[in-house]
Amino acid sequence: MIEVKSLRFSYPSSPAPALDGVSLRIPKGALYGLLGPNGSGKTTFLSLLSGILPPPPGAIAVDGQDLSAHLRQIQARSALVPQELAFYPRMSVQENLEFFAGARGYSGEDARSRVDEALRLAALAPNRGQRAEHCSGGLKRRLNIAIGLLNRPSLLLLDEPTVGIDPQSRNFILQGVRDIHAAGTTVIYTSHYMEEVQALCDTVAVLDHGRVLAEGPLDSLLGDAALDGGDRARGLEQLFLTLTRSDLRD
């Protein structure tokens, strides 16, 4: 379980805090959605949870361990898939996976097994020899995810993994996320696309201006709007707009 208590974080160049007293409880094995417009604090939250930014002592616990005190141990069993594409375009799909497996410290048969597994989970085996720069937008996003799966994480952090791709590729990635979660991985999925969070997640938190505006089971947040598919979609949109008092920002 992930427990976040009154998490605050500010960037030196910004007058307003990026996160302003965020408290959350994310159950082990959850597929948990963070919904919010750009600038709401989603990426900062994942950066702290992954250790890219230094987590404040005592603010985040993962499986009962303080993240700041046990960062390396927790990083070994977690992975962040960033919003930006994070691989080498001149390398092939397989070469990228082999490189990042080596960077993680894997070698020999263990590395080969992990690369093959990541290729299978991201459905990239037919493209293993293709140079990354020649892949479609959807394949590049899947390669980003495959790299994040090399350490077989028990906690997977996905930061808007479907930005800038076509609907078919988006649906493929959403199904892949469901499959990864079904295999036992805890997934935290951030997006400002309400329909994605609705399709994937049973529990969500709505962030804006670094604060949690609402959190809980999606059906509970939507109330009666959750009874019908069409009304459910409109209910989620209405909930978001009511809470943030603004349109989604691109």
N, C-alpha and C positions, 0 to 999 in steps of 0.2 A: 504494500500500500504506500502511496505517496501522500504525505501530510505537509501542507504549506501553511505557515502561521504568520500572519501580518507581514508579508514579504514586501519590502520597499526597496526600490532601486532607482537611482538617478544618474544620468549621464552628465559629466562635467560641463558640457556645452549647452545643456538644456535647463531653462528655468523651472520647468515642471517635471515632477517625477514620472519615469516611464512606468513604474509599478507603484501603486499607492495603497499599501495595506492589504495585499491579496492573501486570502485564506481559502484553501481548498482541501478536500479529502478525496483522493482518487483511488478506488479499490483496485486491488491486484486482479489482473485479468480483464480490466475494463477496456472498452473502446470509447474513449472519452473525447468529446468535442469541445474545442475552444473557438467560439464564434465572435467575430468582431471585425470592424473596419481596419484598414491599414492605419497604423499609428496607435492602435488600442493597447498594445503591450504584449501581444501574442509571441512575437519573435523574441523579445527580451525575456519573457518567461521561459521559453524553451532554451535560450542561451544560458540562463542561470541553471536550469535543471540539468543541462548537459555538461556544465562546467566550462563552457567557452567564456562566459563571464563569471567572475568569482562569486559564489553564493555566500550570502551573509551567514555567519555562524548561528545555528539554532533555528533558522527560518525554514529550511526544507529537510525533511526526513524521508528516506526511501527504505522500505522494509525495516523500519525502526532504527536505521543508521543516519546520523547527521551527515548531510551531503558534504558540508565544508570539511569535516574531519575525516571522511572516508571516500573522498572524491575518486581516487584511482580505482578502488574496488568497485564502486558503483558504475564508473565509466566502462569498466571491463564487461559489464553485463547490460549495457544500454547503448543506444545509437541514435544519433540525430541525422535526419535527412533534411538538409537545408533547402530553403526556397531557391537559392542560386544553384546553378549546375556546378558541381564540384568534381570534375574529372579532367583528364588530359585529352583534348580533342584529336590529337594526332595519333593517339594509341587506339587500338581496336577495343571492342567491348571486353574481350577476354583479357587483353593486356592490362587494361585498367583494373579489372578485378584482381588479377595476379599481383599487380603493383600494390594495391591497397591491402591485400591480404598479407603481403610481406611487410608493409608498414605497420600492420597490427601485430607482427611478430610470428605469423604462421609460416610454416615451410613444409616442403616435402608433400607426403600424402595428405596430411591434414589440410594444407593450403589448397591442394587440388580438389579435395572433397568439398571444402567450403565454397570454392569458386563454382563448381558444378551445381551445388545446391542453390546458390544465389542465382545462377543462370536459370535454373528450373523454376524457382519461386517467382522470378520476374518475367518468366516466359521469354528469355533472351537467347536461349540456346541456338535457334536458327540464325541469330545475328552475331554470334560470338566473334567471327572474324571481321566484322564490319568496323571501319574506322568510326570513332564516336562522332567526329565532325560531320560525317555523312549520314548519320541517323536522323530519323524524323524527330519532331519535338516530343512525341509520345514515347519513342524509344529512349531518348535522352533522359526523360523523367524516370523511366523504368530502370535505366542504368544507375541513376542517382539512388534509387531505392535499393537496388541490388548491392551496391557498395555498403549501404547501411546494414545489410543483412549478414555480412561476412562473419561477424562475431556471434551470430545466433543470439541476438539480444532478447532478454526477457522484458525489456522496456524499449519501445520504439517511438521516437518523437518525429512526427511528420509535419513540416512547416510548409503549408500550402503546396502540396506536391503536384497539383494539377494546373498550376498557373500557365497560361499561354498555350494550351494544347486543345485539339479538336474534341468534340463530344465522344467519339468512339474510343479514343485513347483515354479520355477521362473515365468512361465507364469501365474500361479494362483495369485501370489503376484502382478504382474503387472496389472492384471485385477482388483484386489482389490483396488489398488491405483487409477485406473481410476474411480471406483465406489465412493470412498471417495471424490475425487475431484468433481465428478458430483453432489454430495450432497451439494456442496458449500464451501468446505474447500480449502484454499490456501495451495498448496503443493510445497515444495522445495525438489527436489530429486537429491541426489548426486550419481555419479557412475563414474567408469572408463571404463564401458562397453558401447561403443558407440551405440550399437543396442538397448539397453534399453532406453537411453535418446531419441533416434530417435523415438521409438515406443510410448513413453509417452508424450513427451514435445513439445510444439509449440515454446517456447522461451528458449534459452540456453545461458549460459556463459561458455567459455573455460578458465580454470585456469591452470597456471603452474608457479612454483617458486613464488607463492604468488601474481601473477599479473593477471589481466584480459586481455587475448589476443584477445578475440572477444566476442561480446554479441549482441543478437538481435533475431528476429524471425528466426527459423531454415531455412525456405524456402529462406529467404533473404540471410542468410549466405551461403547457398549452391548454390544459383543462379540457373542456368539451370539444374544442377544435380538433383534438387528436382522434376523434371517433371516425372521421371520414377523411380519405386521402386528400381530396381537393381542399376541404376546409382546413386540414392539418397544415398544408403548405401555406395557405393564406394566414393561418394562425401564427406560424413561425415568423413570417414576414412582419405581421402586425406586432408581435411581441418584440421583435428586434427594433422596429421603428419607434415603438412606444418607449422603449428603454433608452435608446440612444438619441432620440429626437432629431435624427438626421438620416439622410439616405446613406447607403453604403458608399464608401469612398474608394475609388480605384487607385 
